[in-house]
Amino acid sequence: MLLSGLKRQWPVAVYTVAGALVLLATYLGRGRMNIAAASAAFVGAVMVLVAAGLLAWSYLALGRALSLWVRPDSDLLVQNGPYRFIRHPAYLGLGLAFVGIAIAVRSWLGILSVPAFMGPATWLRARAEERELRQKFGRDWIRYAARTGFILPRLNRKRPTAVAA
């Protein structure tokens, strides 16, 4: 039982390690972008603030459904707040925050490490969560996933066409 629980949660560990690697790469590459420090700090701070807003909105929408683990603890499929548009807004927010931090300290290595490390780790963790959500919520999850984007909103969502009477 314990082993199967740990096995199910390994995407959480991978995601955590990826975040640490991004921060390490950002630190090692700091000061290497050819942009004024004040400008970089301003742009980076704005990105981090936008990301923090998205994270706060995501966490407020989740409410009691918020969990650090892959397995959903709640019997509620959250579809409000940013979850109306995308299935994983918190991961988008964290990615934006990491890019903002890298810009603020002028680190190309940090910026490049976000898609290199966080991209695969986010995909792994989000897909593991989606398997659990599909198992728990069935058709409700399938309908929700069909109308929302994974990390970015769907821009080309087809609208139902009116049928002539």
C-alpha beads as a LAMMPS data file, in Angstrom:
LAMMPS data file: protein, C-alpha beads

165 atoms
164 bonds

1 atom types
1 bond types

-500.0 500.0 xlo xhi
-500.0 500.0 ylo yhi
-500.0 500.0 zlo zhi

Masses

1 110.0

Atoms # bond

1 1 1 0.000 0.000 0.000
2 1 1 2.732 2.465 0.988
3 1 1 4.822 1.557 -2.048
4 1 1 1.916 2.071 -4.463
5 1 1 1.203 5.473 -2.849
6 1 1 4.836 6.529 -3.243
7 1 1 4.906 5.214 -6.791
8 1 1 1.861 7.296 -7.652
9 1 1 3.487 10.447 -6.206
10 1 1 6.854 10.320 -7.983
11 1 1 5.767 13.026 -10.497
12 1 1 5.586 15.400 -7.505
13 1 1 9.236 14.672 -6.695
14 1 1 10.289 15.117 -10.339
15 1 1 8.443 18.449 -10.505
16 1 1 10.107 19.631 -7.288
17 1 1 13.586 18.668 -8.495
18 1 1 12.938 20.420 -11.841
19 1 1 12.025 23.624 -9.999
20 1 1 15.216 23.410 -7.960
21 1 1 17.261 22.894 -11.147
22 1 1 15.660 25.965 -12.729
23 1 1 16.542 28.075 -9.703
24 1 1 20.115 26.715 -9.730
25 1 1 20.493 27.452 -13.451
26 1 1 19.057 30.929 -12.915
27 1 1 21.554 31.614 -10.134
28 1 1 24.510 30.259 -12.139
29 1 1 23.571 32.325 -15.206
30 1 1 22.719 35.586 -13.435
31 1 1 23.980 38.860 -14.915
32 1 1 24.631 37.393 -18.369
33 1 1 21.842 39.061 -20.357
34 1 1 22.757 42.236 -22.206
35 1 1 19.972 44.353 -20.732
36 1 1 20.047 47.104 -18.116
37 1 1 19.674 45.717 -14.613
38 1 1 16.871 48.143 -13.715
39 1 1 14.878 47.291 -16.853
40 1 1 15.329 43.565 -16.296
41 1 1 14.311 43.888 -12.652
42 1 1 11.161 45.817 -13.623
43 1 1 10.084 43.386 -16.371
44 1 1 10.875 40.388 -14.178
45 1 1 8.980 41.843 -11.222
46 1 1 5.908 42.497 -13.383
47 1 1 6.007 38.905 -14.643
48 1 1 6.343 37.544 -11.111
49 1 1 3.416 39.703 -9.951
50 1 1 1.247 38.483 -12.837
51 1 1 2.278 34.911 -12.037
52 1 1 1.509 35.418 -8.337
53 1 1 -1.920 36.744 -9.273
54 1 1 -2.602 33.695 -11.438
55 1 1 -1.389 31.391 -8.661
56 1 1 -3.549 33.126 -6.059
57 1 1 -6.584 32.994 -8.360
58 1 1 -5.925 29.284 -8.993
59 1 1 -5.529 28.431 -5.319
60 1 1 -8.601 30.448 -4.321
61 1 1 -10.662 28.676 -6.984
62 1 1 -9.446 25.283 -5.757
63 1 1 -10.337 26.023 -2.147
64 1 1 -10.618 22.762 -0.226
65 1 1 -9.714 20.818 -3.379
66 1 1 -6.119 22.155 -3.195
67 1 1 -3.611 19.346 -2.728
68 1 1 0.127 19.034 -3.060
69 1 1 -0.266 15.445 -4.208
70 1 1 -1.316 13.933 -7.509
71 1 1 -4.400 12.153 -6.149
72 1 1 -7.447 14.424 -5.740
73 1 1 -8.645 14.658 -2.138
74 1 1 -11.898 16.448 -2.946
75 1 1 -15.147 15.202 -4.430
76 1 1 -15.469 18.494 -6.295
77 1 1 -14.246 18.933 -9.871
78 1 1 -13.234 22.597 -9.889
79 1 1 -14.289 24.351 -13.097
80 1 1 -14.441 27.990 -11.978
81 1 1 -11.877 30.786 -11.826
82 1 1 -8.973 30.203 -14.208
83 1 1 -10.058 26.548 -14.452
84 1 1 -12.827 27.733 -16.808
85 1 1 -10.130 28.290 -19.415
86 1 1 -7.258 25.906 -18.646
87 1 1 -6.827 22.727 -16.632
88 1 1 -3.497 23.626 -15.019
89 1 1 -3.299 27.386 -14.364
90 1 1 -1.053 26.976 -11.320
91 1 1 1.607 25.298 -13.463
92 1 1 1.379 28.133 -15.974
93 1 1 1.757 30.592 -13.074
94 1 1 4.815 28.812 -11.702
95 1 1 6.420 28.710 -15.140
96 1 1 5.811 32.438 -15.612
97 1 1 7.236 33.135 -12.157
98 1 1 10.420 31.212 -12.954
99 1 1 10.835 33.098 -16.243
100 1 1 10.201 36.387 -14.428
101 1 1 12.846 35.589 -11.823
102 1 1 15.331 34.673 -14.557
103 1 1 14.637 37.927 -16.398
104 1 1 14.938 39.942 -13.185
105 1 1 18.448 38.590 -12.557
106 1 1 19.312 38.686 -16.285
107 1 1 19.866 34.946 -16.724
108 1 1 19.552 33.418 -20.198
109 1 1 20.416 30.068 -18.659
110 1 1 17.487 30.463 -16.259
111 1 1 15.071 31.351 -19.048
112 1 1 16.178 28.380 -21.171
113 1 1 15.997 26.020 -18.203
114 1 1 12.277 26.673 -17.669
115 1 1 11.115 24.809 -20.797
116 1 1 14.040 22.368 -20.542
117 1 1 13.338 21.256 -16.956
118 1 1 9.861 22.465 -16.049
119 1 1 8.291 21.574 -19.399
120 1 1 8.746 17.796 -19.137
121 1 1 8.193 17.791 -15.356
122 1 1 4.959 19.772 -15.701
123 1 1 3.719 17.496 -18.463
124 1 1 4.529 14.418 -16.351
125 1 1 2.834 15.712 -13.206
126 1 1 -0.197 17.168 -14.995
127 1 1 -0.793 13.962 -16.965
128 1 1 -0.573 11.920 -13.747
129 1 1 -3.130 14.242 -12.151
130 1 1 -5.374 13.978 -15.185
131 1 1 -5.344 10.169 -15.027
132 1 1 -6.463 10.362 -11.397
133 1 1 -9.120 12.989 -12.166
134 1 1 -10.457 10.991 -15.121
135 1 1 -10.657 7.912 -12.913
136 1 1 -12.453 9.803 -10.127
137 1 1 -14.800 12.036 -12.148
138 1 1 -15.319 9.990 -15.328
139 1 1 -17.529 11.654 -17.953
140 1 1 -17.531 14.988 -16.100
141 1 1 -13.737 15.097 -16.418
142 1 1 -13.811 14.071 -20.077
143 1 1 -16.303 16.848 -20.941
144 1 1 -14.311 19.391 -18.919
145 1 1 -11.002 18.397 -20.554
146 1 1 -12.569 18.579 -24.016
147 1 1 -13.532 22.237 -23.596
148 1 1 -10.438 23.548 -21.777
149 1 1 -6.800 23.912 -22.735
150 1 1 -4.037 21.970 -21.013
151 1 1 -1.714 24.849 -20.011
152 1 1 -2.869 27.584 -22.422
153 1 1 -6.458 28.483 -23.289
154 1 1 -7.865 27.017 -26.475
155 1 1 -8.110 29.840 -28.967
156 1 1 -9.722 27.893 -31.777
157 1 1 -12.518 26.316 -29.786
158 1 1 -15.315 25.396 -32.178
159 1 1 -18.650 26.906 -31.296
160 1 1 -21.802 24.873 -31.845
161 1 1 -23.509 25.886 -35.048
162 1 1 -27.166 26.718 -35.139
163 1 1 -29.325 24.198 -36.936
164 1 1 -31.982 25.632 -39.213
165 1 1 -35.511 24.610 -38.315

Bonds

1 1 1 2
2 1 2 3
3 1 3 4
4 1 4 5
5 1 5 6
6 1 6 7
7 1 7 8
8 1 8 9
9 1 9 10
10 1 10 11
11 1 11 12
12 1 12 13
13 1 13 14
14 1 14 15
15 1 15 16
16 1 16 17
17 1 17 18
18 1 18 19
19 1 19 20
20 1 20 21
21 1 21 22
22 1 22 23
23 1 23 24
24 1 24 25
25 1 25 26
26 1 26 27
27 1 27 28
28 1 28 29
29 1 29 30
30 1 30 31
31 1 31 32
32 1 32 33
33 1 33 34
34 1 34 35
35 1 35 36
36 1 36 37
37 1 37 38
38 1 38 39
39 1 39 40
40 1 40 41
41 1 41 42
42 1 42 43
43 1 43 44
44 1 44 45
45 1 45 46
46 1 46 47
47 1 47 48
48 1 48 49
49 1 49 50
50 1 50 51
51 1 51 52
52 1 52 53
53 1 53 54
54 1 54 55
55 1 55 56
56 1 56 57
57 1 57 58
58 1 58 59
59 1 59 60
60 1 60 61
61 1 61 62
62 1 62 63
63 1 63 64
64 1 64 65
65 1 65 66
66 1 66 67
67 1 67 68
68 1 68 69
69 1 69 70
70 1 70 71
71 1 71 72
72 1 72 73
73 1 73 74
74 1 74 75
75 1 75 76
76 1 76 77
77 1 77 78
78 1 78 79
79 1 79 80
80 1 80 81
81 1 81 82
82 1 82 83
83 1 83 84
84 1 84 85
85 1 85 86
86 1 86 87
87 1 87 88
88 1 88 89
89 1 89 90
90 1 90 91
91 1 91 92
92 1 92 93
93 1 93 94
94 1 94 95
95 1 95 96
96 1 96 97
97 1 97 98
98 1 98 99
99 1 99 100
100 1 100 101
101 1 101 102
102 1 102 103
103 1 103 104
104 1 104 105
105 1 105 106
106 1 106 107
107 1 107 108
108 1 108 109
109 1 109 110
110 1 110 111
111 1 111 112
112 1 112 113
113 1 113 114
114 1 114 115
115 1 115 116
116 1 116 117
117 1 117 118
118 1 118 119
119 1 119 120
120 1 120 121
121 1 121 122
122 1 122 123
123 1 123 124
124 1 124 125
125 1 125 126
126 1 126 127
127 1 127 128
128 1 128 129
129 1 129 130
130 1 130 131
131 1 131 132
132 1 132 133
133 1 133 134
134 1 134 135
135 1 135 136
136 1 136 137
137 1 137 138
138 1 138 139
139 1 139 140
140 1 140 141
141 1 141 142
142 1 142 143
143 1 143 144
144 1 144 145
145 1 145 146
146 1 146 147
147 1 147 148
148 1 148 149
149 1 149 150
150 1 150 151
151 1 151 152
152 1 152 153
153 1 153 154
154 1 154 155
155 1 155 156
156 1 156 157
157 1 157 158
158 1 158 159
159 1 159 160
160 1 160 161
161 1 161 162
162 1 162 163
163 1 163 164
164 1 164 165
